[in-house]
Amino acid sequence: MVEQQDVVNINIASVIRQIKNNKRVYIIVFVVVGIITSLHIVNVPRTYTTDTKLAPELNVGMKNGGGLADIASSFGIDLTNGQFSDAITPLLYPSLMEDNKFIASLFGIRVTPIKLHKPVTYFDYLSHDQEKPWYIKLFGEKKEKDVLHVSNDQYKLFYPYLFTKEQDKVAKMIQDNIILAVDSKNSVITITVTDQDPLVSKQVADSVRNKLQEYITHYRTNKAKRDLAYYRKLMLDAKRTYEKARRKYSAFSDANTEVLLTSVTSQQEDLENDMQLKFNAYTALVSQYNGAQAKVQENTPAFTVLKGAAVPDKPTAPKRMIFVLVMEVLAFFITTIVVGRKKIAKIFN
């Protein structure tokens, strides 16, 4: 048994006639909505967006075909299947924006807003120099008691995993303003920054790129630098031991120049052999130290800036004309429903 469905027929001519009969109502609604939405959107701060692209050197965990992988990557083809020798792969870099320690390192960035004409920290800029929408200005905003001014290096005194309310507020603003994205095919890192000041967005994008480079370099070279410091300590200790043995041998030889006793000669040979052993240990450690230096250089990644951050000349949001147009269209449909509510009720009854 087939159930019959009710079909609602809408007479377009009737709708157009209804609009003409209520033309004055539509005009009033359009004018009022246009004025209200325009006043609203004009008083919402505009934001500017810029981006920069960075290509870090990769430690690919492939013993064979490394050259082929390099050639393929230049065409956007990944032959590594995500096999990197690093524990932290490029795909994990966006997670840095969730780490309070990395966010806190951005507090001290020096920026120069166009309206201020003087350098301030990014923390102070976000805390005190942001334009507020009209409704926040009208109704006010709850003020925090622990408002801080942060100097260039003062962020280092913060404990990043125990922010104050003001620090946490600024940290969330930074997380909203900065986006890190990594292309899974070629591992190109894109840093996108949105701010109310176009010059600030460019300066922050450059600073985040530099901070990211420092982080990657520190991670790649951290173990090699620890090994370098260890071998340097051993080398210096061996050098001091060798110099002590050499002075002891020289002093004994000078004191017994004309002595021909066998016991003295034997003792002199023992001191010479001991000095030679310590010298050999010292030279071996010098070689290891030089190798550790080369390892640090080898692990230091090279970076290529594929696209530098530019000062945006046009705001990206809000889209004022689109917002007003959408509100006008919405007002049209609501007005049509309200004006023709009786006919609509008859259709569905």
BELBEL-V305318 format. One record per residue. N is the residue number from 0. RES is the residue in one letter. SS is DSSP state (2 for helix, 1 for strand, 0 for the rest). NEAR is the number of other ideal C-beta (glycine too) atoms within 10 Angstrom. D_LAST is the distance of its C-alpha to the last C-alpha in Angstrom with 2 decimals. Layout:
BEGIN
n: {N N}
res: {RES RES}
ss: {SS SS}
near: {NEAR NEAR}
d_last: {D_LAST D_LAST}
END
This chain:
BEGIN
n: {0 1 2 3 4 5 6 7 8 9 10 11 12 13 14 15 16 17 18 19 20 21 22 23 24 25 26 27 28 29 30 31 32 33 34 35 36 37 38 39 40 41 42 43 44 45 46 47 48 49 50 51 52 53 54 55 56 57 58 59 60 61 62 63 64 65 66 67 68 69 70 71 72 73 74 75 76 77 78 79 80 81 82 83 84 85 86 87 88 89 90 91 92 93 94 95 96 97 98 99 100 101 102 103 104 105 106 107 108 109 110 111 112 113 114 115 116 117 118 119 120 121 122 123 124 125 126 127 128 129 130 131 132 133 134 135 136 137 138 139 140 141 142 143 144 145 146 147 148 149 150 151 152 153 154 155 156 157 158 159 160 161 162 163 164 165 166 167 168 169 170 171 172 173 174 175 176 177 178 179 180 181 182 183 184 185 186 187 188 189 190 191 192 193 194 195 196 197 198 199 200 201 202 203 204 205 206 207 208 209 210 211 212 213 214 215 216 217 218 219 220 221 222 223 224 225 226 227 228 229 230 231 232 233 234 235 236 237 238 239 240 241 242 243 244 245 246 247 248 249 250 251 252 253 254 255 256 257 258 259 260 261 262 263 264 265 266 267 268 269 270 271 272 273 274 275 276 277 278 279 280 281 282 283 284 285 286 287 288 289 290 291 292 293 294 295 296 297 298 299 300 301 302 303 304 305 306 307 308 309 310 311 312 313 314 315 316 317 318 319 320 321 322 323 324 325 326 327 328 329 330 331 332 333 334 335 336 337 338 339 340 341 342 343 344 345 346 347 348}
res: {M V E Q Q D V V N I N I A S V I R Q I K N N K R V Y I I V F V V V G I I T S L H I V N V P R T Y T T D T K L A P E L N V G M K N G G G L A D I A S S F G I D L T N G Q F S D A I T P L L Y P S L M E D N K F I A S L F G I R V T P I K L H K P V T Y F D Y L S H D Q E K P W Y I K L F G E K K E K D V L H V S N D Q Y K L F Y P Y L F T K E Q D K V A K M I Q D N I I L A V D S K N S V I T I T V T D Q D P L V S K Q V A D S V R N K L Q E Y I T H Y R T N K A K R D L A Y Y R K L M L D A K R T Y E K A R R K Y S A F S D A N T E V L L T S V T S Q Q E D L E N D M Q L K F N A Y T A L V S Q Y N G A Q A K V Q E N T P A F T V L K G A A V P D K P T A P K R M I F V L V M E V L A F F I T T I V V G R K K I A K I F N}
ss: {0 0 0 0 0 0 0 0 0 0 0 2 2 2 2 2 2 2 2 2 2 0 2 2 2 2 2 2 2 2 2 2 2 2 2 2 2 2 2 2 2 2 0 0 0 0 1 1 1 1 1 1 1 1 1 1 0 0 0 1 0 0 0 0 0 2 2 2 2 2 2 2 2 2 0 0 0 0 0 0 0 0 0 1 0 0 0 0 0 2 2 2 2 2 2 2 2 2 0 2 2 2 2 2 0 0 0 0 0 1 1 0 0 0 0 0 0 0 0 1 1 2 2 2 2 2 2 2 0 0 0 0 0 2 2 2 2 2 2 0 0 0 0 0 0 0 0 0 0 0 0 0 0 2 2 2 2 0 0 0 0 0 0 0 2 2 2 2 2 2 2 2 2 2 2 2 2 1 1 1 1 1 0 0 0 0 0 0 1 1 1 1 1 1 1 0 0 2 2 2 2 2 2 2 2 2 2 2 2 2 2 2 2 2 2 2 2 2 2 2 2 2 2 2 2 2 2 2 2 2 2 2 2 2 2 2 2 2 2 2 2 2 2 2 2 2 2 2 2 2 2 2 2 2 2 0 0 0 0 0 0 2 2 2 2 2 2 2 2 2 2 2 2 2 2 2 2 2 2 2 2 2 2 2 2 2 2 2 2 2 2 2 2 2 2 2 2 2 2 0 0 0 1 1 1 1 1 0 0 0 0 0 0 0 0 0 1 0 0 2 2 2 2 2 2 2 2 2 2 2 2 2 2 2 2 2 2 2 2 0 2 2 2 2 2 2 2 2 0}
near: {2 4 4 5 5 6 5 7 5 9 11 7 7 11 14 10 11 14 16 9 10 17 9 8 13 16 10 12 18 15 10 11 19 15 11 13 19 15 10 17 19 12 14 16 13 16 18 21 18 25 19 20 18 25 18 20 14 18 12 20 13 14 6 7 13 12 8 11 17 12 12 15 18 8 8 10 11 16 15 17 7 12 12 16 10 15 7 14 17 21 13 11 20 14 11 19 18 9 13 17 12 18 23 23 20 22 25 19 22 12 23 14 18 10 9 14 7 6 12 21 21 25 27 19 24 23 21 10 15 12 14 13 12 14 11 10 11 9 7 9 8 4 7 14 7 8 13 15 11 21 13 13 9 14 20 12 9 20 11 17 9 9 17 15 11 17 24 14 14 24 20 13 17 21 13 10 22 20 15 17 13 18 15 10 11 17 22 18 22 16 24 18 25 19 26 19 22 21 17 26 27 22 24 25 24 18 20 27 20 13 16 19 16 11 17 22 16 10 14 20 18 12 12 18 17 11 17 20 11 13 20 15 12 16 21 13 13 20 16 12 17 21 14 12 20 17 11 13 18 12 11 15 13 8 9 14 6 4 10 7 9 7 8 14 12 10 13 15 10 12 18 15 12 16 20 14 13 19 17 12 17 21 13 13 20 14 12 17 20 13 12 20 16 12 17 16 10 10 17 14 15 8 16 10 13 13 14 14 22 13 15 19 7 8 15 13 13 15 13 16 10 10 16 19 13 12 18 14 11 12 18 15 9 12 18 16 10 12 18 17 10 8 13 15 9 9 13 7 5}
d_last: {24.89 22.56 18.94 16.49 14.36 11.15 12.46 10.93 13.27 14.40 16.73 19.67 21.29 18.42 18.61 22.39 22.23 20.13 22.78 25.58 24.28 24.13 27.29 29.07 26.46 26.69 30.48 30.73 28.57 30.62 33.88 33.13 31.88 34.86 37.34 36.09 35.86 39.21 40.91 39.59 40.59 43.94 44.97 44.21 47.54 47.96 49.42 51.79 52.16 55.23 56.42 59.68 60.50 63.32 64.88 67.06 69.79 68.70 70.79 69.72 70.72 71.94 75.61 75.58 73.95 73.65 74.61 72.16 69.39 70.30 70.18 66.86 65.31 66.24 63.88 61.08 61.84 62.29 64.92 65.29 62.03 61.95 65.47 67.04 70.13 68.56 66.63 64.34 62.93 61.38 57.91 58.39 59.32 55.77 56.06 58.70 56.01 55.08 58.68 59.56 63.17 62.29 59.85 62.60 64.98 62.72 62.97 66.35 65.48 66.86 64.44 64.98 61.81 62.10 61.40 63.93 66.82 68.31 68.01 66.10 65.03 61.58 60.98 61.79 59.76 56.59 57.36 58.31 57.68 53.97 51.74 48.75 45.23 44.68 42.53 45.37 47.89 45.84 45.13 48.27 49.04 50.67 54.33 56.24 59.63 61.30 60.93 63.72 65.55 66.63 69.77 70.35 71.80 70.48 67.53 70.16 70.69 67.11 66.34 63.41 61.86 61.80 60.20 59.78 56.35 57.23 58.62 55.59 53.32 55.42 55.59 51.80 51.75 54.36 52.39 49.35 51.59 53.61 52.46 54.92 53.95 56.19 55.94 56.39 58.19 60.93 60.68 60.39 59.28 56.93 56.91 54.08 54.33 51.88 53.12 52.69 56.16 56.88 60.54 59.76 57.43 60.31 62.90 60.82 60.13 63.89 64.70 62.23 63.72 67.20 66.17 64.68 67.90 69.93 67.84 68.16 71.89 72.48 70.73 72.62 76.01 75.81 77.71 80.19 80.95 81.53 83.89 85.60 86.19 87.52 89.96 91.06 91.99 93.90 95.63 96.74 98.01 99.90 101.34 102.63 104.12 105.80 107.21 108.57 110.27 111.64 113.13 114.66 116.18 117.49 119.03 120.73 122.03 123.41 125.12 126.78 127.76 131.40 130.97 131.73 131.11 129.13 126.97 126.02 125.27 123.10 121.16 120.69 119.35 116.92 115.64 115.31 113.39 111.10 110.49 109.77 107.26 105.44 105.51 104.01 101.23 100.59 100.42 98.07 95.71 95.97 94.81 91.87 90.99 91.04 88.86 86.36 86.31 85.58 82.78 81.10 81.29 80.01 76.97 76.14 73.17 73.04 69.95 68.76 66.49 64.40 62.53 63.54 61.11 60.75 59.78 56.24 56.04 52.24 49.79 47.37 44.77 42.62 41.37 40.79 39.47 37.08 35.80 35.23 33.56 31.14 30.29 29.77 27.40 25.44 25.43 24.18 21.06 20.38 21.05 18.77 15.82 16.90 17.56 14.37 12.07 10.54 9.95 8.68 6.07 5.15 5.67 3.80 0.00}
END
